[in-house]
Structure formats: C-alpha cells, structure tokens
C-alpha cells in the first residue's frame, strides 16, 4: 500500500512544481515510521538510499555529528555540495558548506576552517568574517582583512557580498576605500556621506584639536609679547 502511494507520487510529471516536495516528505514520513517500528539497520539503509533529498541529508549529517562520526559527516557535506552544484541549487550548496565548516571546527582543522570561512565571507556571510578574525592573531589579521576587502571591492559576487563590503568599510573605518566606492557609485553619496564625515572626524579630530591648541597658544604668546613691548 505504502509503496504504491510513493510510486504514484514519483510517477507524476516532472512539470508538477510540487512533485519533489511531496515525494521527499512522503519518504520522510515513511522513514519516521521505519525508525519507530522496524530495525535500526533498515532505517539506516532507507536513509542512505534517499540522500538525494535535502532533508534526508540533513538528518544523516546531524546524526553523524551527534555520534562524532566526523569523517562520515564531512563526506556527506561534500557529496551534497557536488550534487546541488550540478542541480543548480546555490542555497543548498551554501548550507552544506556551513555544515562542512562545523565539521572542521569540531575537529580543530584550523587551516581548513580559515579557507572555508574566507570563502563564505567573500559570499557575503558576515558571521564567518567574524569567525575568520578569531582564527588569526592580531599581527596576521590585517593582511587577511585587506585581502578580503580587495576581493570584495572587485564586485560580481552578488548583493550579499556587496552589502557586506560597504558595511565592513564603515565598521573598519576604511575611508579611502569608501571614498573610492562613492566616487564609483555617485548615487550612494547621500547614504555614505555621514559615515565619511564621522570617520574623518574620528580619525583626524585629535590632530585638528592639536593644531587649534597650538594656534591659540601661538596667538596668546604673540599678544603677551606685544603687551610687554608697550
């Protein structure tokens, strides 16, 4: 009976936009029933046969991580990236990358963490920019930050990366880069003008104050000299 229902769903025309959704959730329901009423080996086999569906892959990765089967979890994430790259599902590819990062984090693979965090940051993921900063010491970080900003400045990575770039310019007080951006995108001047002014004042106000005090001191000395001369 169950197999007949699933077979009927799978035989629907691919033009049906709801086809994959119903088949996946029907299979997931069957998996839950197998978990509850059948042998665990049967459930594991059914799970493995349905990894083409994202929800099954999520379950498999979650189980592997919970049981510290990290190499299996890594393999599942990498397979998911390859599969959904071919299928043209960038959102899912990004999800598997994040889970792969979690494997690297749990297994202390710092070099791989750095590499993948930078890749995700360049795709516009701010949280991974923050994570990346924590993976470098204070002496190493400026060079990495400059490399990321230079890559983001080139553009062509989508609006997430574009938004991250402009936000980082403000956060990092990158006046010269922000000026270049505004010169290139004239319509953005009203949006970023207050930030440019604030950055300028924050950076140069001590120097301006010093000049002002020096000028006032010079003026007072000159006035006292004139008074003494009289």
C-alpha positions as CSV (number, residue, x, y, z in Angstrom):
1,X,0.0,0.0,0.0
2,X,2.7,2.5,1.0
3,X,5.0,1.6,-1.9
4,X,2.0,2.1,-4.3
5,X,1.4,5.6,-2.9
6,X,5.1,6.6,-3.2
7,X,5.3,5.1,-6.7
8,X,2.3,7.1,-7.7
9,X,3.9,10.3,-6.4
10,X,7.2,9.5,-8.2
11,X,5.4,8.8,-11.5
12,X,3.9,12.3,-11.6
13,X,5.2,14.5,-14.4
14,X,8.3,16.5,-13.6
15,X,6.5,19.6,-14.7
16,X,4.5,19.4,-11.4
17,X,6.2,22.0,-9.3
18,X,5.1,20.2,-6.1
19,X,6.4,16.8,-7.2
20,X,9.7,16.8,-5.4
21,X,8.3,18.3,-2.3
22,X,5.6,15.7,-1.9
23,X,7.9,12.8,-2.7
24,X,10.5,13.9,-0.2
25,X,8.0,14.4,2.6
26,X,6.3,11.1,1.8
27,X,9.6,9.4,2.0
28,X,10.5,11.2,5.2
29,X,7.2,10.1,6.8
30,X,8.0,6.5,5.8
31,X,11.5,6.9,7.4
32,X,10.0,8.0,10.7
33,X,7.7,5.0,10.7
34,X,10.6,2.7,9.9
35,X,12.5,4.3,12.8
36,X,9.6,3.7,15.2
37,X,8.6,0.2,14.1
38,X,11.4,-1.5,12.3
39,X,15.1,-2.5,12.9
40,X,17.6,0.3,13.0
41,X,19.6,-1.2,10.2
42,X,16.6,-1.0,7.9
43,X,16.1,2.7,8.9
44,X,19.8,3.4,8.2
45,X,19.6,1.7,4.8
46,X,16.5,3.7,3.9
47,X,18.2,6.9,4.9
48,X,21.2,6.2,2.8
49,X,19.1,5.4,-0.2
50,X,17.3,8.8,0.0
51,X,20.2,11.2,0.4
52,X,19.3,12.9,-2.9
53,X,16.6,14.6,-0.8
54,X,18.0,17.6,1.3
55,X,16.0,16.7,4.4
56,X,17.5,13.2,4.5
57,X,21.0,14.5,4.0
58,X,20.4,17.0,6.9
59,X,19.2,14.1,9.1
60,X,22.2,12.0,8.1
61,X,24.7,14.8,8.8
62,X,23.1,15.6,12.1
63,X,23.2,12.0,13.2
64,X,26.8,11.7,12.2
65,X,27.8,14.8,14.1
66,X,25.9,13.8,17.2
67,X,27.7,10.4,17.2
68,X,31.1,12.1,16.4
69,X,31.4,10.3,13.1
70,X,33.1,13.3,11.7
71,X,34.6,11.8,8.5
72,X,31.2,10.5,7.5
73,X,29.6,13.9,8.2
74,X,32.4,15.5,6.1
75,X,31.8,13.1,3.2
76,X,28.0,13.8,3.3
77,X,28.5,17.6,3.2
78,X,31.0,17.3,0.3
79,X,28.7,15.0,-1.6
80,X,25.8,17.4,-1.0
81,X,27.9,20.3,-2.4
82,X,28.8,18.4,-5.6
83,X,25.2,17.2,-6.1
84,X,23.5,20.6,-5.6
85,X,26.1,22.4,-7.6
86,X,25.2,20.2,-10.5
87,X,21.5,20.6,-9.8
88,X,21.9,24.4,-9.7
89,X,20.8,24.9,-6.0
90,X,23.2,27.5,-4.6
91,X,21.2,27.9,-1.4
92,X,21.7,24.2,-0.6
93,X,25.4,24.3,-1.6
94,X,25.8,27.1,0.9
95,X,24.0,25.1,3.6
96,X,26.3,22.1,3.1
97,X,29.4,24.4,3.1
98,X,28.3,25.7,6.5
99,X,27.9,22.2,7.9
100,X,31.3,21.3,6.4
101,X,32.7,24.3,8.4
102,X,31.1,22.8,11.5
103,X,33.0,19.6,10.9
104,X,36.3,21.4,10.6
105,X,35.5,23.4,13.8
106,X,34.7,20.3,15.8
107,X,37.8,18.5,14.5
108,X,40.2,21.5,15.0
109,X,41.2,21.7,11.4
110,X,42.3,25.4,11.6
111,X,43.7,25.7,8.1
112,X,40.5,24.3,6.5
113,X,38.4,26.5,8.8
114,X,40.3,29.5,7.6
115,X,40.0,28.6,4.0
116,X,36.2,27.9,4.1
117,X,35.4,30.8,6.4
118,X,37.1,33.2,3.9
119,X,35.2,31.6,1.1
120,X,31.9,32.1,2.9
121,X,32.8,35.6,4.0
122,X,33.5,36.5,0.3
123,X,30.0,35.3,-0.4
124,X,28.7,37.9,2.0
125,X,28.4,35.9,5.2
126,X,29.3,38.4,8.0
127,X,29.3,35.8,10.8
128,X,32.1,33.9,9.0
129,X,34.1,37.1,8.6
130,X,33.9,37.4,12.4
131,X,34.9,33.8,12.8
132,X,37.8,34.2,10.5
133,X,39.1,37.1,12.5
134,X,39.1,34.9,15.6
135,X,41.2,32.3,13.7
136,X,44.1,34.7,13.3
137,X,46.3,36.6,15.7
138,X,46.4,40.3,15.8
139,X,49.6,40.5,13.7
140,X,48.3,38.2,10.9
141,X,44.7,39.6,10.7
142,X,45.3,43.0,8.9
143,X,46.8,41.3,5.9
144,X,43.8,38.9,5.7
145,X,41.3,41.7,6.2
146,X,42.9,43.7,3.4
147,X,42.9,40.6,1.1
148,X,39.1,40.1,1.7
149,X,38.3,43.8,1.2
150,X,40.3,43.8,-2.0
151,X,38.4,40.8,-3.3
152,X,35.0,42.2,-2.3
153,X,35.9,45.5,-3.9
154,X,36.1,43.8,-7.3
155,X,32.4,43.0,-7.1
156,X,30.5,40.4,-9.1
157,X,29.7,38.2,-6.0
158,X,26.0,39.2,-5.6
159,X,24.2,41.7,-3.4
160,X,25.1,39.8,-0.1
161,X,28.8,40.4,-0.8
162,X,28.1,43.9,-1.9
163,X,26.3,44.8,1.3
164,X,29.0,43.1,3.4
165,X,31.7,45.2,1.6
166,X,30.1,48.5,2.3
167,X,29.2,47.6,5.9
168,X,32.8,46.5,6.5
169,X,34.2,49.7,5.1
170,X,32.2,51.6,7.7
171,X,33.0,49.2,10.5
172,X,36.7,49.1,9.7
173,X,36.8,52.9,9.1
174,X,38.3,52.4,5.6
175,X,38.0,56.0,4.5
176,X,40.0,55.7,1.3
177,X,38.1,52.6,0.1
178,X,34.7,54.2,1.0
179,X,35.6,57.3,-1.0
180,X,36.5,55.2,-4.0
181,X,33.2,53.4,-3.7
182,X,31.2,56.6,-3.5
183,X,33.2,58.0,-6.5
184,X,32.2,54.9,-8.5
185,X,28.6,54.9,-7.3
186,X,27.6,58.5,-7.3
187,X,24.0,57.9,-6.2
188,X,25.3,56.4,-2.9
189,X,26.9,59.7,-1.7
190,X,23.9,60.7,0.3
191,X,23.8,57.4,2.1
192,X,27.5,57.3,3.0
193,X,28.3,61.0,3.4
194,X,27.5,60.9,7.2
195,X,29.8,57.9,7.7
196,X,32.6,59.6,5.8
197,X,32.3,62.7,7.9
198,X,32.2,60.7,11.1
199,X,35.2,58.6,10.1
200,X,37.1,61.7,9.1
201,X,36.3,63.5,12.4
202,X,37.1,60.4,14.5
203,X,40.4,59.9,12.7
204,X,41.6,63.5,12.4
205,X,39.9,65.3,15.3
206,X,42.9,64.8,17.7
207,X,45.2,66.3,15.1
208,X,42.8,69.2,14.4
209,X,42.5,69.8,18.1
210,X,46.3,69.8,18.4
211,X,46.6,72.4,15.6
212,X,43.9,74.5,17.2
213,X,45.5,74.5,20.6
214,X,48.9,75.3,19.0
215,X,47.4,78.2,17.1
216,X,45.7,79.6,20.2
217,X,48.9,79.2,22.2
218,X,50.9,81.0,19.5
219,X,48.3,83.7,19.4
220,X,48.4,84.2,23.2
221,X,52.2,84.3,23.2
222,X,52.2,86.9,20.4
223,X,49.6,89.0,22.3
224,X,51.6,88.9,25.5
225,X,54.8,89.9,23.7
226,X,53.0,92.9,22.2
227,X,51.7,93.9,25.7
228,X,55.2,93.6,27.1
229,X,56.7,95.7,24.4
230,X,54.3,98.5,25.3
